[in-house]
Amino acid sequence: MRSAAAAEPGAVLSPSRADRARLTRATSPRGWRSRRRLVVTGVQLAVLAVSAAAIAGLLRQVNPLAVVRQSGHASWDVLALAIALDVPVTLLRGVRTRVLLVRLGHRVPWRRLYGVNLAGQTLSWLTPAAAGDLARPWMWRSHDRVPVEAGVAAVLYERVVSIAMMGIVGGALAALIYLPLPAAAGVVAAAAALLVAPWWIAHAVRRAFSGGASRSRAGLIGGGLRAAGRLEELALSARVVAGFAGLTLAVFLVSGLQILLLAHGMGASVPLDVAVAAFCISQAAGSVSALPFGAGAGDVVTVALLQAGGAGLVGATAVDVLMRLVVTLPLGLAGSGALLLLGRPRLQPGTAAGGGLEGIGTDSVLRKDVAAAPAVAGRAA
């Protein structure tokens, strides 16, 4: 009797073999990766469904043949001038990237800097949520010995701050369209304060990355901490924050001029602030699209804002289609050519010590990450 009673508590307190096996599977890295993969796949499918539904809804509201006829009203001179504006946009983006890399202590030759930027932009158009842009750090590391953590910090700063600025500037300009003037003035004032958010956020959280010992760790955690430290270094520099914001606002202005030019070429009267708002918000929405080239949400936003600015439904849709023609096609072809010219990234002598997010110091890992680049370039071309 005593032995049976003594065994009972032990049976209750000790998990069974099956329970231990389930606990091990749930907490193992492989089980965690499987669950993460399922969550990511589910999110991508949901975003894909929303993007496809947005395109389907737009096509149901407008006659595609009418859009084609309206697009034909734009003269070749207007299209050529709109395509020519791709040049200053590309130059401004290159200078912006250069500012970040120089601050981190690395100088990439201008020709290769623009080539890598165009290649990354093309890859981002071909991948969900523009994830292909993260190939740029490995290209810089391969060709110019830039440590991966520095390249990742530059790309993350560029992507996060650019998308945030698109939402801030686009939201402020959209407020001028849809809200009464007093409310719109309040939104614009708040947006102006948010433009320097990277600087004051970095100062607010700098203590979280003050420990330098943890950054010496190897593997993914150590590489992530080192990249976070470099990212903090960018955000703490008032000169970088101001210069990056100014160059990004110039990109928004020139891109808005492209939309304005196309709209006026088809006889639609659209103010410049509406055109800039359409570009900013559509690009921010397209950044999370699961469809190639950010299709879906970005197109619906562009059409809606241009309609609110005075263009008709057919005219607004025609402007959106022509923007795809004058921006995506030329820059996509340029990026595909850059991918082919850059070739497969390769490790140069002495780059193994540069480190990476996972302590990447072997040829095999780098080749595995970037071997598909020429194939993607072929599909894009």
C-alpha positions as CSV (number, residue, x, y, z in Angstrom):
1,M,0.0,0.0,0.0
2,R,2.7,2.5,1.0
3,S,4.7,1.7,-2.2
4,A,1.7,2.3,-4.4
5,A,0.9,5.5,-2.6
6,A,4.5,6.7,-2.9
7,A,4.5,6.0,-6.6
8,E,1.4,8.0,-7.2
9,P,2.8,11.5,-6.6
10,G,5.8,10.6,-8.7
11,A,3.6,9.6,-11.6
12,V,1.8,12.9,-11.3
13,L,4.9,15.1,-11.0
14,S,7.0,13.3,-13.6
15,P,5.9,13.9,-17.3
16,S,5.4,10.8,-19.4
17,R,7.7,9.9,-22.2
18,A,5.2,11.1,-24.7
19,D,4.9,14.5,-23.0
20,R,8.7,14.9,-22.9
21,A,8.9,14.1,-26.6
22,R,6.2,16.7,-27.4
23,L,8.0,19.2,-25.2
24,T,11.3,18.5,-26.9
25,R,9.8,18.9,-30.4
26,A,8.0,22.1,-29.4
27,T,11.2,23.7,-28.0
28,S,13.7,22.4,-30.5
29,P,15.2,24.8,-33.1
30,R,13.8,22.6,-35.9
31,G,10.2,22.8,-34.4
32,W,10.6,26.6,-34.0
33,R,11.7,27.0,-37.6
34,S,8.8,24.9,-38.8
35,R,6.3,27.0,-36.9
36,R,7.9,30.2,-38.2
37,R,7.8,28.9,-41.7
38,L,4.1,28.2,-41.4
39,V,3.4,31.6,-40.0
40,V,5.4,33.4,-42.7
41,T,3.7,31.3,-45.4
42,G,0.3,32.1,-44.0
43,V,1.0,35.8,-43.9
44,Q,2.4,35.7,-47.5
45,L,-0.7,33.9,-48.7
46,A,-3.0,36.5,-46.9
47,V,-1.1,39.4,-48.4
48,L,-1.2,37.7,-51.9
49,A,-5.0,37.3,-51.6
50,V,-5.4,40.9,-50.6
51,S,-3.2,42.1,-53.5
52,A,-5.0,39.9,-56.0
53,A,-8.4,41.1,-54.7
54,A,-7.3,44.8,-55.1
55,I,-6.3,44.2,-58.7
56,A,-9.6,42.3,-59.4
57,G,-11.6,45.1,-57.8
58,L,-9.8,47.8,-59.9
59,L,-10.4,45.9,-63.1
60,R,-14.1,45.5,-62.4
61,Q,-14.4,49.3,-62.0
62,V,-12.6,50.3,-65.2
63,N,-12.6,49.2,-68.8
64,P,-9.1,48.0,-69.7
65,L,-9.6,49.1,-73.4
66,A,-10.6,52.6,-72.3
67,V,-7.4,52.8,-70.2
68,V,-5.3,51.7,-73.2
69,R,-7.0,54.3,-75.4
70,Q,-6.4,57.0,-72.7
71,S,-2.8,56.0,-72.4
72,G,-2.3,56.5,-76.1
73,H,-3.0,60.2,-75.7
74,A,0.4,60.7,-74.0
75,S,2.9,61.9,-76.6
76,W,6.3,60.2,-77.1
77,D,8.0,63.4,-75.9
78,V,6.1,63.2,-72.6
79,L,7.1,59.6,-72.2
80,A,10.7,60.3,-73.0
81,L,10.9,63.1,-70.5
82,A,9.3,61.0,-67.8
83,I,11.8,58.2,-68.5
84,A,14.6,60.8,-68.4
85,L,13.6,61.6,-64.8
86,D,14.6,58.1,-63.8
87,V,18.2,59.3,-64.0
88,P,18.1,61.9,-61.2
89,V,16.0,59.5,-59.1
90,T,18.7,56.8,-59.5
91,L,21.5,59.3,-58.8
92,L,19.8,60.6,-55.7
93,R,19.3,57.1,-54.3
94,G,23.0,56.3,-55.0
95,V,24.2,59.3,-53.1
96,R,21.9,58.4,-50.3
97,T,23.4,54.9,-50.0
98,R,26.9,56.4,-50.2
99,V,26.2,58.6,-47.3
100,L,25.3,55.6,-45.1
101,L,28.2,53.5,-46.2
102,V,30.7,56.3,-45.7
103,R,29.4,56.9,-42.2
104,L,30.0,53.3,-41.5
105,G,33.6,53.6,-42.8
106,H,33.3,52.0,-46.2
107,R,33.7,53.5,-49.7
108,V,32.2,51.6,-52.6
109,P,33.2,52.8,-56.1
110,W,30.4,54.8,-57.7
111,R,29.9,52.6,-60.7
112,R,29.6,49.4,-58.6
113,L,27.4,51.3,-56.0
114,Y,24.9,52.1,-58.7
115,G,25.1,48.7,-60.2
116,V,24.4,47.0,-56.9
117,N,21.6,49.4,-56.1
118,L,19.9,48.7,-59.5
119,A,20.4,45.0,-59.0
120,G,18.9,45.1,-55.5
121,Q,15.9,47.2,-56.7
122,T,15.2,44.6,-59.5
123,L,15.4,41.7,-57.0
124,S,13.1,43.6,-54.6
125,W,10.5,43.9,-57.4
126,L,10.6,40.2,-58.1
127,T,10.3,39.1,-54.4
128,P,7.5,39.4,-51.8
129,A,7.7,42.4,-49.6
130,A,10.8,43.5,-51.5
131,A,12.9,41.0,-49.7
132,G,15.4,40.7,-52.6
133,D,16.9,44.0,-51.7
134,L,18.8,42.3,-48.9
135,A,21.1,40.7,-51.5
136,R,23.0,44.0,-51.6
137,P,25.1,43.4,-48.4
138,W,26.4,40.2,-49.9
139,M,27.3,41.9,-53.1
140,W,29.2,44.7,-51.3
141,R,31.0,42.1,-49.2
142,S,31.9,40.0,-52.2
143,H,33.2,42.9,-54.4
144,D,34.3,45.6,-51.9
145,R,35.0,43.8,-48.6
146,V,32.2,45.5,-46.8
147,P,31.3,43.5,-43.7
148,V,27.8,42.0,-43.9
149,E,26.7,43.6,-40.7
150,A,27.6,47.1,-42.0
151,G,25.8,46.3,-45.3
152,V,22.7,45.0,-43.6
153,A,22.6,48.1,-41.3
154,A,22.8,50.4,-44.3
155,V,20.0,48.5,-46.2
156,L,17.8,48.3,-43.1
157,Y,18.2,52.0,-42.4
158,E,17.5,52.8,-46.0
159,R,14.4,50.6,-46.2
160,V,12.8,51.3,-42.8
161,V,13.4,55.0,-42.9
162,S,12.3,55.4,-46.5
163,I,9.1,53.5,-46.0
164,A,8.4,55.4,-42.8
165,M,9.0,58.7,-44.7
166,M,6.7,57.6,-47.5
167,G,3.9,57.0,-45.0
168,I,4.6,60.3,-43.1
169,V,4.9,62.5,-46.1
170,G,2.2,60.8,-48.1
171,G,-0.2,60.9,-45.1
172,A,0.5,64.6,-44.5
173,L,-0.2,65.4,-48.1
174,A,-3.3,63.1,-48.2
175,A,-4.6,65.0,-45.1
176,L,-4.5,68.2,-47.2
177,I,-6.7,66.5,-49.7
178,Y,-9.3,64.8,-47.5
179,L,-9.3,66.8,-44.2
180,P,-10.3,70.4,-43.3
181,L,-7.5,72.9,-43.2
182,P,-7.1,73.1,-39.4
183,A,-7.0,69.3,-39.0
184,A,-4.7,69.0,-42.0
185,A,-2.3,71.6,-40.5
186,G,-2.1,69.5,-37.3
187,V,-1.2,66.4,-39.3
188,V,1.4,68.2,-41.2
189,A,3.0,69.6,-38.0
190,A,3.1,66.1,-36.5
191,A,4.6,64.7,-39.7
192,A,7.4,67.3,-39.6
193,A,8.3,66.2,-36.1
194,L,8.2,62.5,-37.1
195,L,10.8,63.1,-39.9
196,V,13.5,63.2,-37.3
197,A,12.2,60.2,-35.5
198,P,15.2,58.0,-36.3
199,W,17.5,60.4,-34.4
200,W,15.4,60.7,-31.2
201,I,14.3,57.1,-31.2
202,A,18.0,56.0,-31.3
203,H,18.8,58.3,-28.4
204,A,15.9,57.0,-26.5
205,V,16.9,53.3,-26.9
206,R,20.7,53.6,-27.1
207,R,21.2,52.0,-23.7
208,A,19.7,48.8,-25.1
209,F,22.8,48.3,-27.2
210,S,25.4,49.8,-24.9
211,G,26.9,46.4,-24.0
212,G,29.8,45.8,-26.3
213,A,30.8,42.3,-25.0
214,S,27.7,40.6,-26.3
215,R,28.5,41.9,-29.8
216,S,31.6,39.7,-29.9
217,R,29.4,36.6,-29.9
218,A,29.5,34.4,-33.0
219,G,26.6,33.2,-35.0
220,L,23.3,34.8,-35.8
221,I,22.7,36.5,-32.5
222,G,26.2,38.1,-32.4
223,G,25.9,39.2,-36.1
224,G,22.4,40.7,-35.4
225,L,23.8,42.6,-32.4
226,R,26.7,43.9,-34.4
227,A,24.3,45.0,-37.2
228,A,22.1,46.7,-34.6
229,G,25.1,48.5,-33.3
230,R,25.9,49.8,-36.8
231,L,22.3,50.7,-37.3
232,E,22.4,52.7,-34.0
233,E,25.5,54.5,-35.3
234,L,23.6,55.7,-38.3
235,A,20.5,56.8,-36.4
236,L,22.6,58.7,-33.8
237,S,24.2,60.9,-36.4
238,A,22.2,64.1,-36.9
239,R,24.1,64.7,-40.2
240,V,23.2,61.3,-41.6
241,V,19.5,61.7,-40.5
242,A,19.2,65.2,-42.0
243,G,21.1,64.3,-45.2
244,F,19.2,61.1,-45.8
245,A,15.9,62.9,-45.2
246,G,16.8,65.6,-47.6
247,L,17.8,63.2,-50.4
248,T,14.7,61.1,-49.8
249,L,12.4,64.1,-50.1
250,A,14.2,65.0,-53.3
251,V,13.4,61.5,-54.6
252,F,9.7,62.0,-53.7
253,L,9.6,65.3,-55.5
254,V,11.1,64.1,-58.7
255,S,8.9,61.0,-58.7
256,G,5.9,63.2,-58.1
257,L,7.0,65.3,-61.1
258,Q,6.9,62.1,-63.2
259,I,3.3,61.4,-62.2
260,L,2.4,65.1,-62.8
261,L,4.0,65.1,-66.2
262,L,2.1,61.9,-67.3
263,A,-1.2,63.2,-66.0
264,H,-0.8,66.6,-67.8
265,G,0.3,64.7,-71.0
266,M,-3.2,63.1,-71.0
267,G,-5.0,66.3,-70.2
268,A,-5.7,65.6,-66.5
269,S,-5.1,68.5,-64.1
270,V,-3.5,67.1,-61.0
271,P,-1.6,69.2,-58.4
272,L,1.9,68.4,-57.5
273,D,1.1,67.6,-53.8
274,V,-1.4,65.0,-55.0
275,A,1.1,63.5,-57.3
276,V,3.7,63.2,-54.5
277,A,1.2,61.8,-52.1
278,A,0.2,59.2,-54.7
279,F,3.8,58.1,-55.2
280,C,4.6,57.9,-51.5
281,I,1.6,56.0,-50.3
282,S,1.5,53.7,-53.3
283,Q,5.2,52.8,-52.8
284,A,4.7,52.2,-49.1
285,A,1.7,49.9,-49.8
286,G,3.6,48.1,-52.6
287,S,6.4,47.3,-50.3
288,V,4.3,44.8,-48.4
289,S,2.7,43.3,-51.6
290,A,3.3,39.6,-52.2
291,L,2.9,40.1,-56.0
292,P,5.9,41.0,-58.2
293,F,6.6,44.7,-58.7
294,G,4.4,45.6,-55.7
295,A,1.2,45.2,-57.8
296,G,-2.2,45.4,-56.2
297,A,-2.4,47.7,-53.2
298,G,0.0,50.3,-54.7
299,D,-2.0,50.6,-57.9
300,V,-5.3,51.0,-56.0
301,V,-3.8,53.8,-53.8
302,T,-2.4,55.6,-56.9
303,V,-5.7,55.6,-58.7
304,A,-7.7,56.6,-55.6
305,L,-5.5,59.6,-54.8
306,L,-5.3,60.8,-58.4
307,Q,-9.1,60.6,-58.6
308,A,-9.4,62.7,-55.4
309,G,-7.0,65.2,-57.0
310,G,-9.2,65.7,-60.0
311,A,-8.3,63.0,-62.5
312,G,-11.1,60.7,-63.7
313,L,-11.1,56.9,-63.0
314,V,-9.9,56.0,-66.5
315,G,-7.3,58.8,-66.6
316,A,-5.9,57.9,-63.1
317,T,-5.6,54.3,-64.1
318,A,-3.9,55.2,-67.3
319,V,-1.3,57.3,-65.3
320,D,-0.7,54.3,-63.1
321,V,-0.1,52.0,-66.1
322,L,2.2,54.6,-67.7
323,M,4.2,54.9,-64.5
324,R,4.8,51.2,-64.6
325,L,6.0,51.6,-68.2
326,V,8.4,54.6,-67.6
327,V,9.8,53.5,-64.3
328,T,9.6,49.7,-63.8
329,L,10.6,48.7,-67.4
330,P,13.7,50.9,-67.8
331,L,15.0,50.4,-64.3
332,G,14.2,46.7,-64.3
333,L,16.2,46.2,-67.5
334,A,19.1,48.2,-66.1
335,G,19.0,46.2,-62.9
336,S,19.0,42.9,-64.8
337,G,22.0,44.1,-66.8
338,A,23.8,45.0,-63.6
339,L,23.1,41.6,-62.2
340,L,24.7,40.0,-65.2
341,L,27.7,42.3,-65.1
342,L,28.3,41.8,-61.4
343,G,28.1,38.1,-61.8
344,R,28.2,35.6,-58.9
345,P,29.5,37.3,-55.7
346,R,32.8,35.8,-54.7
347,L,34.9,36.0,-51.6
348,Q,38.2,37.9,-52.0
349,P,41.3,37.2,-49.9
350,G,40.9,38.6,-46.4
351,T,37.1,38.9,-46.4
352,A,36.6,36.0,-44.2
353,A,37.4,38.1,-41.2
354,G,34.8,40.6,-42.1
355,G,32.1,38.5,-40.4
356,G,28.5,38.4,-41.1
357,L,25.1,37.9,-39.5
358,E,26.0,34.3,-39.0
359,G,29.7,34.6,-38.9
360,I,29.8,33.9,-42.7
361,G,33.3,33.2,-43.4
362,T,33.2,30.2,-45.8
363,D,32.8,30.1,-49.5
364,S,30.1,27.5,-49.4
365,V,27.7,29.6,-47.4
366,L,28.1,32.7,-49.5
367,R,27.8,30.7,-52.7
368,K,24.6,29.2,-51.4
369,D,23.1,32.6,-50.6
370,V,23.8,34.3,-53.9
371,A,24.1,31.5,-56.5
372,A,20.6,32.3,-57.8
373,A,21.3,35.9,-58.7
374,P,22.2,35.4,-62.4
375,A,19.1,33.2,-62.9
376,V,16.9,35.9,-61.4
377,A,18.5,38.4,-63.7
378,G,17.7,36.2,-66.7
379,R,14.0,35.9,-65.6
380,A,13.8,39.7,-65.1
381,A,15.3,40.4,-68.6
